[in-house]
């Protein structure tokens, strides 16, 4: 039995490596605004604060955090845009 996660098709990618709080979340917010409902954004970041900030952003803005990989940097987040 495979425990591999099937990741969704990605519509956009955002490389936020090298940026520090609050820049990664600000860039995620700007990018998500340009997307349509249901599209998926893959974010790559290396700021440890994103492990807290990106899930909080998704919950507050009602976007779905489909999957995250936060064991080692760079961290990766798959975000599906919710309703406008």
C-alpha positions as CSV (number, residue, x, y, z in Angstrom):
1,X,0.0,0.0,0.0
2,X,1.4,3.3,-1.1
3,X,1.4,6.3,1.3
4,X,2.4,8.8,-1.3
5,X,0.3,11.9,-1.5
6,X,-1.2,12.7,-4.9
7,X,-0.5,16.4,-5.5
8,X,-2.9,18.5,-7.4
9,X,-2.1,20.1,-10.8
10,X,-0.4,23.4,-10.2
11,X,-1.6,26.5,-12.1
12,X,1.0,29.0,-10.8
13,X,4.2,28.9,-8.8
14,X,5.7,31.4,-6.5
15,X,9.4,31.3,-5.3
16,X,9.6,33.2,-2.1
17,X,13.0,31.8,-1.1
18,X,15.3,34.4,0.4
19,X,12.4,36.6,1.5
20,X,11.6,37.2,5.2
21,X,8.4,37.9,7.1
22,X,6.1,39.5,6.1
23,X,7.2,39.4,2.4
24,X,6.3,35.8,1.6
25,X,2.7,36.1,2.7
26,X,2.4,39.5,1.0
27,X,3.5,37.9,-2.3
28,X,1.2,35.0,-1.8
29,X,-1.7,37.3,-1.2
30,X,-0.9,39.4,-4.4
31,X,-0.5,36.2,-6.5
32,X,-3.8,34.7,-5.2
33,X,-5.6,37.9,-6.0
34,X,-4.6,37.4,-9.7
35,X,-5.9,33.8,-9.8
36,X,-9.4,32.5,-10.4
37,X,-11.4,30.4,-8.0
38,X,-10.1,26.8,-7.8
39,X,-6.7,27.4,-9.2
40,X,-3.7,26.0,-7.3
41,X,-0.6,27.9,-6.3
42,X,2.6,26.2,-5.3
43,X,4.7,28.3,-3.0
44,X,8.3,27.6,-2.2
45,X,9.8,29.4,0.8
46,X,12.7,29.1,3.2
47,X,11.6,31.5,6.0
48,X,10.5,29.3,9.0
49,X,7.8,31.8,9.8
50,X,5.9,30.7,6.7
51,X,5.2,27.4,8.5
52,X,2.9,29.4,10.7
53,X,1.9,32.3,8.5
54,X,0.8,30.6,5.3
55,X,-1.6,28.2,7.0
56,X,-3.1,31.1,9.0
57,X,-3.4,33.2,5.8
58,X,-5.3,30.4,4.1
59,X,-7.7,29.9,7.0
60,X,-8.3,33.7,7.4
61,X,-8.8,34.3,3.7
62,X,-10.8,31.1,3.2
63,X,-8.4,29.4,0.7
64,X,-7.6,25.7,1.0
65,X,-4.1,24.6,2.0
66,X,-4.2,21.3,0.1
67,X,-0.7,20.1,1.2
68,X,2.4,21.3,2.8
69,X,6.0,20.0,3.1
70,X,7.6,21.6,6.1
71,X,10.1,19.1,7.5
72,X,13.1,20.7,5.8
73,X,13.6,24.0,4.0
74,X,12.7,24.9,1.4
75,X,9.1,24.5,2.5
76,X,6.4,23.9,-0.1
77,X,2.7,24.8,0.1
78,X,-0.1,23.9,-2.3
79,X,-2.9,26.5,-2.0
80,X,-6.2,26.4,-3.8
81,X,-7.9,29.7,-4.2
82,X,-11.3,29.9,-2.6
83,X,-14.2,32.2,-3.4
84,X,-13.5,35.9,-4.2
